[in-house]
Amino acid sequence: MKKLLSKNIIWVMAGIIACLLSCLPYFLLREESIVTYQDRLAGDITRYVDSAKYLLNGSGNFIDKLSGMSGADITTPAPAFVLLFMVLDPFWAYVATLVIVKLVGFIGTYLLIREITEKKWLAFLCGVGFILLPFYVMHGLCIPGEPLLLYAILKLRSKTDKPYKYWLFIAIYAACSSLQIVGFAWICFLVIAYIVAFFRRKNITRYFFAMAICVGVYAAENIGLIKHMISAGTVYGNDITVRSESLFIEGFWTAFGFGTDYTDIGQLFFLPAIAFAFAMYGLFKFAYKNKSDAVTREVKYLSVGLGINITLALLYALYNIKPVVDFCDSAEGIIRDFDFGRIIWIMPVIWIAMLGMSLSILWDLFVSILDKKKTSIFAKMIRFAIWIVYMSGVLATVGFFAVNGYMDSELKYNVSKMFNNDNHMMTWEEFSEDYLAQAEIDSSVQIDSEQEV
C-alpha cells in the first residue's frame, strides 16, 4: 500500500476523479443547472459567441455593447476557449470550460506543491481544496491556471530538465487567460525573474525565452486591442474603470486578509498555519542544534512568499488611496482606463504555495523530534499521537479552506438542486431565455447597424 501511494499516478487519478465529480451535477441537470453572476455571465458568453462567429473567420463585424469597440478589437478573458464556442452550443461550451479549468487547477496545484514540499499526499489535498474554490469560469485560467504557471517558472531553474515543456505551459496559460485581468502582472513577475537570473548569471536564456513567449502570446491575441489603444488612446472604449478609494490600512487588509473580486480564496484560514510554522521553526531552532536543510529551505521559500503578498497588498493599498485615485481618474489613456489594482490577482497561487509549505514544515519539524530507532510501545504511542494531532490540523485547515470555497460556489446550489427540486435559483435555461436571448438580439442589431454604415 505504501509503495502504491508513492506513485504520482494514483494521486493524479484520484484528483481527476474529484474534478469530474465536482462537474457531475452539470452533466446530470444539463440546462436545469443553476448559474450565478447572471449579468456578467451574459455579457461574457455573448462575447465568446460573437468572437467564435465573427473574429475567427476574419469579419469581426460587430460592436461590443458595453465598450462601443469594434469586435475585432475585443479580446475575451480566455481567448483559446473561443474554440469551444465554435463547436459547441453555449451551455456545453461553458461546461467544457469548467471541466478544463478544474483539471488544470488540480494538476497545476498538485505539481506545484509536490515540487516545493516533496509530499504527494499534501499536494493532493491542496489540489482538491483548490478546485472547490468558486472560480468565475469565463475567466478561463486567469486564477486556476496560476499554479501550473508558477510551477513552470520554478522548474526553469532546473539544470536537468529541458525547458521546452515549461515554455509550453507558459504559452498555454497566456492563451487561456487575459492580459488586462492578470497577464500584465505575470509579465512583470517574469521580467523580475529574468532580471534576477541575469544578475545571478544563471538560467538567463531560459527566463528570457519564458518572458518573450508570454509577451508574444499576449501580444498576438490582443493585437486588435493594442492597435485600438494606440489609435484611440483608450483601453476599453466607452467602458469606464471605476475605482474605489480607501484608507491605506483598509486597502492593505482588504487585499491581504480578504482579497478582492475573485482573489478571496479563504486566506484567513491559512494565516494560523503560516504563523504556527514560523513559530515552531523558531522554537525548534532554539531548542535543537541540528536542523534539516529541507526545512530551512522551505522556511526561506515561505518567507519569500509572504514578502511577495505583503508587497502586493501594499501596492494595492497605495493604488487606492485618494490622491492616487484622483490622479488616475483625471489622467488620460492607459493610466485612466487600466486597473493596475488587479496586480493582486497573482496572490492566490502564492497563498496556496504558502499553505503547502507551512503544513510541510510542521510535518518535518514534528517528525524530527521523534527518534525512529526507538521501537518501544511508548515511543510508538507518542509518534501515533503526534501524527493524529498533525493530521487533524491539516484536515481542519484544508477542510475549512475547501468548505469555505464550496459554500460560495455554483456547485453547492447544483448539488442542492440534485436532491431538492424546490430550489428557486436561476437555471441555465431561464438564464438563456432572459439574458442570452436579449444579448444576442442586441449583438445582431449592432452587426446590422455596422453593415449599413
GIJODA-V668057 format. One record per residue. N is the residue number from 1. SS is DSSP state (@ for helix, = for strand, . for the rest). Layout:
<<N | SS> <N | SS>>
//
This chain:
<<1 | .> <2 | @> <3 | @> <4 | @> <5 | @> <6 | .> <7 | .> <8 | @> <9 | @> <10 | @> <11 | @> <12 | @> <13 | @> <14 | @> <15 | @> <16 | @> <17 | @> <18 | @> <19 | @> <20 | @> <21 | @> <22 | @> <23 | @> <24 | @> <25 | @> <26 | @> <27 | @> <28 | @> <29 | @> <30 | @> <31 | @> <32 | @> <33 | .> <34 | => <35 | .> <36 | .> <37 | .> <38 | @> <39 | @> <40 | @> <41 | @> <42 | @> <43 | @> <44 | @> <45 | @> <46 | @> <47 | @> <48 | @> <49 | @> <50 | @> <51 | @> <52 | @> <53 | @> <54 | @> <55 | @> <56 | .> <57 | .> <58 | .> <59 | .> <60 | .> <61 | .> <62 | .> <63 | => <64 | .> <65 | .> <66 | .> <67 | .> <68 | .> <69 | .> <70 | => <71 | @> <72 | @> <73 | @> <74 | .> <75 | .> <76 | .> <77 | .> <78 | .> <79 | @> <80 | @> <81 | @> <82 | @> <83 | @> <84 | @> <85 | @> <86 | @> <87 | @> <88 | .> <89 | .> <90 | @> <91 | @> <92 | @> <93 | @> <94 | @> <95 | @> <96 | @> <97 | @> <98 | @> <99 | @> <100 | @> <101 | @> <102 | @> <103 | @> <104 | @> <105 | @> <106 | @> <107 | @> <108 | @> <109 | @> <110 | @> <111 | @> <112 | @> <113 | @> <114 | @> <115 | @> <116 | @> <117 | @> <118 | .> <119 | .> <120 | @> <121 | @> <122 | @> <123 | @> <124 | @> <125 | @> <126 | @> <127 | @> <128 | @> <129 | @> <130 | @> <131 | @> <132 | .> <133 | .> <134 | .> <135 | .> <136 | .> <137 | @> <138 | @> <139 | @> <140 | .> <141 | .> <142 | .> <143 | .> <144 | .> <145 | .> <146 | @> <147 | @> <148 | @> <149 | @> <150 | @> <151 | @> <152 | @> <153 | @> <154 | @> <155 | @> <156 | .> <157 | .> <158 | .> <159 | .> <160 | .> <161 | .> <162 | .> <163 | .> <164 | @> <165 | @> <166 | @> <167 | @> <168 | @> <169 | @> <170 | @> <171 | @> <172 | @> <173 | @> <174 | @> <175 | @> <176 | .> <177 | .> <178 | .> <179 | @> <180 | @> <181 | @> <182 | @> <183 | @> <184 | @> <185 | @> <186 | @> <187 | @> <188 | @> <189 | @> <190 | @> <191 | @> <192 | @> <193 | @> <194 | @> <195 | @> <196 | @> <197 | @> <198 | @> <199 | @> <200 | @> <201 | .> <202 | .> <203 | .> <204 | @> <205 | @> <206 | @> <207 | @> <208 | @> <209 | @> <210 | @> <211 | @> <212 | @> <213 | @> <214 | @> <215 | @> <216 | @> <217 | @> <218 | @> <219 | @> <220 | @> <221 | @> <222 | .> <223 | @> <224 | @> <225 | @> <226 | @> <227 | @> <228 | @> <229 | @> <230 | @> <231 | @> <232 | @> <233 | .> <234 | .> <235 | .> <236 | .> <237 | .> <238 | .> <239 | .> <240 | .> <241 | .> <242 | .> <243 | .> <244 | .> <245 | .> <246 | .> <247 | .> <248 | @> <249 | @> <250 | @> <251 | @> <252 | @> <253 | @> <254 | @> <255 | @> <256 | @> <257 | @> <258 | @> <259 | .> <260 | .> <261 | .> <262 | .> <263 | .> <264 | .> <265 | .> <266 | .> <267 | .> <268 | @> <269 | @> <270 | @> <271 | @> <272 | @> <273 | @> <274 | @> <275 | @> <276 | @> <277 | @> <278 | @> <279 | @> <280 | @> <281 | @> <282 | @> <283 | @> <284 | @> <285 | @> <286 | @> <287 | @> <288 | .> <289 | .> <290 | .> <291 | .> <292 | .> <293 | @> <294 | @> <295 | @> <296 | @> <297 | @> <298 | @> <299 | @> <300 | @> <301 | @> <302 | @> <303 | @> <304 | @> <305 | @> <306 | @> <307 | @> <308 | @> <309 | @> <310 | @> <311 | @> <312 | @> <313 | @> <314 | @> <315 | @> <316 | @> <317 | @> <318 | @> <319 | @> <320 | .> <321 | .> <322 | @> <323 | @> <324 | @> <325 | @> <326 | @> <327 | @> <328 | @> <329 | @> <330 | @> <331 | .> <332 | .> <333 | .> <334 | @> <335 | @> <336 | @> <337 | @> <338 | .> <339 | .> <340 | @> <341 | @> <342 | @> <343 | @> <344 | @> <345 | @> <346 | @> <347 | @> <348 | @> <349 | @> <350 | @> <351 | @> <352 | @> <353 | @> <354 | @> <355 | @> <356 | @> <357 | @> <358 | @> <359 | @> <360 | @> <361 | @> <362 | @> <363 | @> <364 | @> <365 | @> <366 | @> <367 | @> <368 | @> <369 | .> <370 | .> <371 | .> <372 | .> <373 | .> <374 | .> <375 | .> <376 | .> <377 | @> <378 | @> <379 | @> <380 | @> <381 | @> <382 | @> <383 | @> <384 | @> <385 | @> <386 | @> <387 | @> <388 | @> <389 | @> <390 | @> <391 | @> <392 | @> <393 | @> <394 | @> <395 | @> <396 | @> <397 | @> <398 | @> <399 | @> <400 | @> <401 | @> <402 | @> <403 | @> <404 | @> <405 | @> <406 | @> <407 | @> <408 | .> <409 | .> <410 | @> <411 | @> <412 | @> <413 | @> <414 | @> <415 | @> <416 | @> <417 | @> <418 | @> <419 | @> <420 | .> <421 | .> <422 | .> <423 | .> <424 | .> <425 | .> <426 | .> <427 | => <428 | @> <429 | @> <430 | @> <431 | @> <432 | @> <433 | @> <434 | @> <435 | @> <436 | @> <437 | @> <438 | @> <439 | @> <440 | @> <441 | @> <442 | @> <443 | @> <444 | @> <445 | @> <446 | @> <447 | @> <448 | @> <449 | @> <450 | @> <451 | @> <452 | @> <453 | .>>
//
